[in-house]
Structures are given as structure tokens and as C-alpha cells.
């Protein structure tokens, strides 16, 4: 997820996993159509983990390469997850790659 800021755009990276997370975690299973849209393997069951994430700054990152994205999730899938993430963000684990 990319957030526009005057000091530079901030990017949040959420991990995927092929192992079903514990029920206590904040996660969502990624439907096959969304896996295809995102350029992921549509045949694998994947979960998006939303209670841990990395952050980085676009343009000043040592980790990001200036390549176009290979795909993306639809707004219908991601926006409800994003709203729930924003409401609970302070409780989650963040790893900053630029501080």
C-alpha cells in the first residue's frame, strides 16, 4: 500500500504466507481471482497477514527497485481490509526500513 506524503511516499508491505495463520492473527485469505490480479500463483492458497508490516520511503529506499508493479488487488477486496487495518494499526508490529 502506498501513502502519499510531502516528505516522500510511504509504502507499507504486508507479508503473504502459504500456511494458514492462527485464528488470533489479523489476516485474510486471498481469493483466486485476486491472486491472479496481483500476479501471484492462482493455484496456491495464500493469506495476507495484516498485523505485521514493513514500511519504506519511495525514492530513498535501498530495498525498492524502480520497476512497475506486476499486479494489484481490486479495491473491492483490499479497501475493507485497509479500513480494518487503519482502525487497529497501533496494535500491530511495524518494521521501518528507513529509520
C-alpha positions as CSV (number, residue, x, y, z in Angstrom):
1,X,0.0,0.0,0.0
2,X,1.4,3.4,-1.0
3,X,0.6,6.6,1.1
4,X,1.4,10.0,-0.4
5,X,3.2,12.3,2.0
6,X,5.0,15.7,1.4
7,X,8.3,14.2,2.7
8,X,8.0,11.3,0.2
9,X,5.6,8.5,-0.4
10,X,5.5,5.8,2.3
11,X,5.0,2.2,1.3
12,X,3.6,-0.5,3.6
13,X,4.4,-4.1,2.8
14,X,2.3,-6.9,4.1
15,X,3.6,-10.4,4.1
16,X,1.9,-13.4,2.3
17,X,2.0,-16.9,3.5
18,X,1.0,-20.3,2.3
19,X,0.5,-21.6,5.8
20,X,-2.9,-20.8,7.3
21,X,-2.4,-18.3,10.2
22,X,-3.6,-18.9,13.7
23,X,-7.1,-17.6,14.5
24,X,-5.7,-14.9,16.8
25,X,-3.9,-13.2,13.9
26,X,-5.4,-10.4,11.7
27,X,-5.3,-11.9,8.2
28,X,-7.4,-12.5,5.1
29,X,-7.3,-15.4,2.6
30,X,-6.6,-14.1,-0.9
31,X,-9.2,-15.4,-3.3
32,X,-8.0,-16.9,-6.6
33,X,-9.2,-14.0,-8.7
34,X,-7.3,-11.6,-6.5
35,X,-4.2,-13.8,-6.7
36,X,-4.4,-13.6,-10.5
37,X,-4.9,-9.8,-10.5
38,X,-1.9,-9.4,-8.2
39,X,0.3,-11.6,-10.4
40,X,0.5,-14.4,-7.7
41,X,0.2,-18.1,-8.2
42,X,-3.6,-18.7,-8.5
43,X,-3.2,-22.4,-7.7
44,X,-1.7,-21.8,-4.2
45,X,-3.8,-20.9,-1.2
46,X,-2.4,-17.7,0.2
47,X,-3.1,-15.5,3.2
48,X,-2.3,-11.8,3.6
49,X,-1.1,-11.0,7.1
50,X,-2.2,-7.6,8.2
51,X,-1.0,-7.4,11.8
52,X,2.7,-7.1,10.8
53,X,4.2,-5.0,8.1
54,X,7.3,-3.2,6.8
55,X,7.5,0.5,5.8
56,X,9.8,2.2,3.4
57,X,10.1,5.5,1.6
58,X,9.8,5.6,-2.2
59,X,12.8,7.3,-3.8
60,X,15.1,6.9,-0.9
61,X,15.0,3.2,-0.4
62,X,17.8,0.7,-0.7
63,X,15.3,-2.1,-1.0
64,X,12.9,-0.9,-3.7
65,X,13.7,-1.1,-7.3
66,X,12.1,1.3,-9.8
67,X,10.1,-1.4,-11.7
68,X,6.4,-1.3,-12.5
69,X,4.2,-3.5,-10.3
70,X,3.3,-6.9,-11.6
71,X,-0.3,-6.6,-10.4
72,X,-2.6,-5.4,-7.7
73,X,-5.6,-6.3,-5.6
74,X,-9.0,-4.9,-6.5
75,X,-10.5,-2.1,-4.4
76,X,-13.4,-4.3,-3.6
77,X,-11.1,-6.8,-1.9
78,X,-8.5,-4.5,-0.4
79,X,-10.4,-1.4,0.9
80,X,-12.4,-3.2,3.5
81,X,-9.2,-4.8,4.8
82,X,-7.5,-1.4,4.7
83,X,-10.3,0.2,6.8
84,X,-10.0,-2.5,9.4
85,X,-6.2,-2.2,9.4
86,X,-6.3,1.6,9.9
87,X,-8.7,1.2,12.8
88,X,-6.4,-1.2,14.6
89,X,-2.9,-0.1,13.3
90,X,-1.4,0.9,16.7
91,X,-1.7,-2.7,17.9
92,X,0.3,-4.2,15.0
93,X,4.1,-4.8,14.5
94,X,5.8,-2.3,12.2
95,X,9.4,-2.7,10.9
96,X,10.7,0.5,9.4
97,X,13.3,0.2,6.6
98,X,14.1,3.9,6.5
99,X,14.7,5.0,10.2
